Amino acid sequence: MTRILTGIQSTNVPHLGNILGAILPAIELSKKENTESLLFIADFHALTSIKNPALIKESTMAVAAAWLAFGLDSTKTIFYRQSKVPQVSELTWYLNCYTPFPMLANAHSFKDKGERLSDVNVGLFTYPVLMAADILLYDVHKVPVGKDQMQHLEITADIAKSFNHKVGTDVFVIPEAIVDDRVMLVPGIDGQKMSKSYNNFINIFLPEKELKKIVMSIVTDSKGLEESKDPSTDTIFKIFKLLGNENQTEELRKNYIKGGFGYGHAKNALLELILDNYKEQRINYNKLMTNTSALEKELAIGETKASKIANEKLKQVRQVLGFN
């Protein structure tokens, strides 16, 4: 049995990049035979950047609703909130004590935000260790990641190998990466990688008028309506290509090249594609967000399962460290 783990931070409503890069691939993986999937909401991780309790709680429910709206079967996966399995915090401390300082100082999660050390909290610095604990606590074999997360998984593997070597036994499974090249990069409305940090994301669950406003704000070059346009360099086309089928994408590509087709037309085509592709998911999401008690019940089932696995692993870790 291969165990797979995916997590999404509860820092806002999951955006299109989260859906294409994490939610949909994870749900597909969970359907494979001889696999056990752990899908969690990383609300502890969210605390490194958000200090508003109401926003964290609302975002946690939004992430749960998004997973379920896209067809996650909570009876066939372990679906849980990170904070409801606090055993991960205990393991994080143990791993902190086995992690060299330079490893964390070189982590992108710290270096990319650490220009002013006064702005960096310790949680952000030790973020990779908590991520390692998320994975190692459950004997996870494979972790779907994008390029930007590869370093964190490498750190996890290094920590696990070092710990195993120092205690003289294979306590932890060494995880491997699953990389999907098709969704390596989902562009945001400004052309950079879609990210909550850049505030350039597309929230597909917005009411139609608000969603249209976001799509219409996608940055383009200044070419006029009649001019031929290069689809390979245009953000609208890049996003459309990730969502549309082969025929839809080819039709849009031809419109770009022949001219007489403006960026406003392309934006409308992208909006219609989003609304068409995700009509059912948008309805399901909004229903779930008006019934958070149902979300709580779904999550509680997974949290019981996750806690059982976590307790067994911690028992083993405490034993080798001399705490049992």
Wavefront OBJ file of the C-alpha trace (Angstrom):
o trace
v 0.000 0.000 0.000
v 1.452 3.353 -1.091
v 0.624 6.293 1.148
v 0.339 9.748 -0.491
v 0.009 13.136 1.234
v -1.060 16.574 0.017
v -1.718 19.725 2.032
v -3.033 23.214 1.286
v -2.612 26.215 3.582
v -5.753 27.842 4.951
v -4.715 31.371 4.046
v -7.703 32.141 1.812
v -10.128 30.464 -0.568
v -8.195 27.988 -2.769
v -7.447 29.650 -6.090
v -7.217 28.236 -9.598
v -3.535 27.421 -9.132
v -4.302 25.395 -5.989
v -7.076 23.547 -7.793
v -5.003 22.629 -10.863
v -1.748 22.088 -9.022
v -2.897 20.290 -5.877
v -6.593 19.518 -5.448
v -7.398 17.824 -8.758
v -4.148 15.820 -9.011
v -4.507 14.676 -5.390
v -8.091 13.559 -5.902
v -7.049 11.574 -8.986
v -4.204 9.934 -7.078
v -6.595 9.012 -4.267
v -8.628 6.927 -6.722
v -5.725 4.653 -7.624
v -5.653 1.101 -6.371
v -3.264 0.149 -3.581
v -2.982 3.754 -2.408
v -3.987 5.510 0.784
v -4.279 9.300 0.562
v -3.916 11.817 3.338
v -5.281 15.220 2.338
v -4.946 17.912 4.965
v -5.585 21.587 5.606
v -2.369 23.224 6.781
v -3.771 25.683 9.302
v -0.653 25.591 11.510
v 1.378 26.671 8.487
v -1.083 29.508 7.837
v -0.203 31.048 11.203
v 3.231 32.042 9.859
v 1.527 34.711 7.740
v -1.982 35.216 9.156
v -2.693 36.315 12.723
v -6.446 36.835 12.351
v -8.280 33.896 14.037
v -11.542 34.541 12.188
v -9.767 34.557 8.819
v -7.917 31.324 9.578
v -11.172 29.610 10.584
v -13.048 30.920 7.537
v -10.192 29.944 5.236
v -10.059 26.471 6.774
v -13.730 25.932 5.988
v -13.198 27.314 2.474
v -10.377 24.861 1.794
v -12.473 21.958 3.100
v -15.427 23.038 0.965
v -13.247 23.312 -2.134
v -11.845 19.787 -1.706
v -15.321 18.328 -1.282
v -16.837 20.426 -4.080
v -14.325 18.897 -6.480
v -15.320 15.366 -5.572
v -13.088 14.323 -2.699
v -14.517 11.112 -1.197
v -13.797 11.475 2.516
v -14.711 7.822 3.103
v -11.789 6.704 0.924
v -9.203 9.233 2.114
v -7.911 10.621 5.399
v -9.125 14.227 5.247
v -8.189 16.373 8.229
v -7.064 19.674 9.724
v -3.422 19.850 10.714
v -4.275 21.584 14.001
v -6.634 18.790 15.060
v -3.723 16.330 15.054
v -1.403 18.281 17.406
v 0.950 15.295 17.587
v 2.616 16.953 14.591
v 3.850 19.710 16.916
v 5.564 17.214 19.196
v 7.288 15.551 16.254
v 8.325 18.970 14.931
v 10.196 19.636 18.168
v 12.047 16.334 17.967
v 12.987 17.012 14.338
v 14.057 20.581 15.180
v 16.638 19.102 17.502
v 18.033 16.987 14.652
v 17.999 19.703 11.976
v 21.135 21.814 11.332
v 20.689 25.588 11.317
v 22.316 26.162 7.882
v 19.789 23.825 6.247
v 16.926 26.093 7.304
v 18.855 29.295 6.622
v 19.192 28.148 2.995
v 15.519 27.223 2.596
v 13.628 29.277 0.018
v 10.707 29.778 2.411
v 13.096 31.767 4.630
v 15.494 33.336 2.110
v 12.720 34.691 -0.116
v 11.143 36.578 2.808
v 14.136 37.156 5.021
v 15.545 40.450 3.735
v 14.635 42.053 7.054
v 15.071 39.580 9.889
v 12.784 41.648 12.108
v 9.937 40.727 9.736
v 10.611 36.982 9.978
v 8.974 34.939 12.705
v 10.546 31.737 14.001
v 7.623 29.743 12.609
v 8.569 30.856 9.094
v 12.193 29.905 9.702
v 11.263 26.396 10.898
v 8.484 26.001 8.309
v 10.366 23.179 6.497
v 10.618 21.193 9.740
v 6.875 21.359 10.342
v 6.397 20.289 6.730
v 8.767 17.390 7.334
v 6.764 16.406 10.410
v 3.546 16.531 8.360
v 5.030 13.903 6.061
v 7.115 11.733 8.387
v 4.403 11.418 11.032
v 2.346 9.266 8.657
v 5.006 7.125 6.944
v 4.193 8.816 3.636
v 5.796 7.288 0.536
v 4.996 9.914 -2.103
v 4.241 13.649 -2.052
v 2.904 15.571 -5.076
v 4.933 18.792 -5.385
v 5.691 21.608 -7.772
v 9.187 22.883 -8.481
v 8.878 25.495 -5.737
v 8.298 22.778 -3.127
v 10.986 20.356 -4.261
v 13.549 21.823 -1.875
v 11.242 21.268 1.094
v 10.787 17.626 0.190
v 14.537 17.241 -0.193
v 14.945 18.743 3.279
v 12.374 16.285 4.605
v 14.267 13.355 3.107
v 17.577 14.637 4.492
v 16.114 15.073 7.989
v 14.609 11.574 7.889
v 17.841 9.957 6.695
v 19.900 11.790 9.313
v 17.500 10.893 12.111
v 17.400 7.237 11.073
v 21.196 7.135 10.953
v 21.678 8.795 14.341
v 19.189 6.580 16.192
v 20.420 3.472 14.404
v 17.097 2.270 13.000
v 14.718 3.142 10.149
v 12.083 5.036 12.104
v 10.976 7.156 9.163
v 10.026 6.275 5.592
v 12.029 8.361 3.083
v 9.426 10.162 0.924
v 9.653 10.624 -2.833
v 8.281 13.423 -5.002
v 5.520 13.166 -7.582
v 5.891 15.995 -10.100
v 3.185 16.721 -12.693
v 4.854 18.666 -15.507
v 1.495 19.629 -17.007
v 0.634 21.947 -14.118
v 4.130 22.983 -13.084
v 3.212 26.672 -13.330
v -0.228 28.301 -13.296
v 0.109 31.993 -14.218
v -1.605 34.657 -12.178
v -3.360 37.719 -13.594
v -0.014 39.570 -13.740
v 1.835 36.756 -15.515
v 3.807 35.643 -12.452
v 3.076 32.343 -10.748
v -0.435 32.463 -9.303
v -0.037 33.021 -5.583
v -1.883 34.453 -2.605
v 1.383 36.169 -1.676
v 1.316 38.141 -4.942
v -2.442 38.771 -4.745
v -2.659 37.792 -8.418
v -4.960 34.793 -8.101
v -8.280 33.803 -9.652
v -10.925 32.668 -7.174
v -13.295 30.589 -9.293
v -15.918 30.535 -6.515
v -16.617 34.274 -6.687
v -20.033 35.498 -7.889
v -20.011 35.846 -11.665
v -19.718 39.654 -11.735
v -16.764 39.636 -9.333
v -15.098 36.775 -11.195
v -15.489 38.666 -14.480
v -13.800 41.713 -12.943
v -10.788 39.583 -11.956
v -10.515 37.915 -15.377
v -10.801 41.262 -17.139
v -7.876 42.568 -15.078
v -5.405 40.039 -16.567
v -2.377 41.964 -17.832
v -1.669 41.890 -21.591
v 0.539 43.735 -24.068
v -0.704 46.767 -26.003
v -1.469 45.133 -29.357
v -4.679 46.338 -30.950
v -7.757 44.415 -32.025
v -6.693 43.850 -35.633
v -3.099 42.835 -34.923
v -1.884 39.251 -34.865
v -0.921 38.131 -31.366
v 1.502 35.541 -30.046
v -0.448 33.078 -27.852
v 2.741 31.570 -26.401
v 3.571 34.808 -24.563
v 0.052 35.766 -23.452
v -1.169 35.080 -19.916
v -4.827 34.672 -20.935
v -3.929 31.957 -23.421
v -1.610 30.198 -20.968
v -4.416 29.913 -18.410
v -6.968 28.929 -21.063
v -4.666 26.161 -22.303
v -4.637 24.600 -18.830
v -8.456 24.484 -18.733
v -9.602 23.948 -22.296
v -9.639 20.803 -24.378
v -7.500 20.441 -27.493
v -10.143 21.776 -29.889
v -10.989 24.794 -27.712
v -7.324 25.669 -27.300
v -6.554 25.320 -31.005
v -9.504 27.531 -31.934
v -8.313 30.253 -29.571
v -4.746 29.941 -30.864
v -5.928 30.488 -34.467
v -7.952 33.551 -33.405
v -4.848 35.073 -31.808
v -2.725 34.571 -34.922
v -5.194 35.688 -37.584
v -5.979 39.035 -35.915
v -9.314 40.789 -35.617
v -9.560 39.220 -32.172
v -8.848 41.406 -29.152
v -7.706 40.568 -25.676
v -11.190 41.464 -24.440
v -12.555 38.640 -26.594
v -9.949 36.270 -25.154
v -10.831 37.258 -21.598
v -14.511 36.628 -22.256
v -13.641 33.221 -23.706
v -11.637 32.385 -20.568
v -14.451 33.539 -18.290
v -16.998 31.409 -20.151
v -14.667 28.417 -19.958
v -14.247 28.802 -16.186
v -17.995 29.161 -15.646
v -18.721 26.169 -17.872
v -16.006 23.895 -16.497
v -16.741 24.613 -12.858
v -20.492 25.210 -12.808
v -21.233 22.223 -10.568
v -18.256 22.827 -8.297
v -19.254 26.472 -7.765
v -22.753 25.405 -6.721
v -21.458 22.675 -4.395
v -18.908 24.983 -2.796
v -21.495 27.621 -1.927
v -23.840 24.996 -0.478
v -21.070 23.639 1.742
v -20.045 27.094 2.939
v -23.586 27.668 4.206
v -23.462 24.388 6.150
v -20.146 24.333 7.976
v -21.433 21.789 10.500
v -21.417 19.223 7.684
v -17.820 20.182 6.930
v -16.901 19.714 10.595
v -18.351 16.192 10.554
v -16.450 15.251 7.394
v -13.184 16.513 8.864
v -13.705 14.856 12.254
v -13.823 11.418 10.610
v -10.427 11.939 9.013
v -8.947 13.486 12.141
v -9.736 10.367 14.141
v -7.977 8.213 11.533
v -4.989 10.547 11.323
v -4.596 10.685 15.107
v -4.433 6.913 15.326
v -1.546 6.760 12.839
v 0.193 9.722 14.501
v 0.032 8.139 17.959
v 1.641 4.948 16.702
v 4.483 6.827 15.031
v 5.111 9.045 18.066
v 5.222 5.977 20.286
v 8.011 4.632 18.082
v 9.874 7.961 18.033
v 9.657 8.408 21.803
v 10.996 4.890 22.251
v 14.168 5.505 20.235
v 14.713 8.887 21.928
v 14.429 7.440 25.421
v 11.113 9.015 26.397
v 9.222 5.717 26.813
l 1 2 3 4 5 6 7 8 9 10 11 12 13 14 15 16 17 18 19 20 21 22 23 24 25 26 27 28 29 30 31 32 33 34 35 36 37 38 39 40 41 42 43 44 45 46 47 48 49 50 51 52 53 54 55 56 57 58 59 60 61 62 63 64 65 66 67 68 69 70 71 72 73 74 75 76 77 78 79 80 81 82 83 84 85 86 87 88 89 90 91 92 93 94 95 96 97 98 99 100 101 102 103 104 105 106 107 108 109 110 111 112 113 114 115 116 117 118 119 120 121 122 123 124 125 126 127 128 129 130 131 132 133 134 135 136 137 138 139 140 141 142 143 144 145 146 147 148 149 150 151 152 153 154 155 156 157 158 159 160 161 162 163 164 165 166 167 168 169 170 171 172 173 174 175 176 177 178 179 180 181 182 183 184 185 186 187 188 189 190 191 192 193 194 195 196 197 198 199 200 201 202 203 204 205 206 207 208 209 210 211 212 213 214 215 216 217 218 219 220 221 222 223 224 225 226 227 228 229 230 231 232 233 234 235 236 237 238 239 240 241 242 243 244 245 246 247 248 249 250 251 252 253 254 255 256 257 258 259 260 261 262 263 264 265 266 267 268 269 270 271 272 273 274 275 276 277 278 279 280 281 282 283 284 285 286 287 288 289 290 291 292 293 294 295 296 297 298 299 300 301 302 303 304 305 306 307 308 309 310 311 312 313 314 315 316 317 318 319 320 321 322 323 324
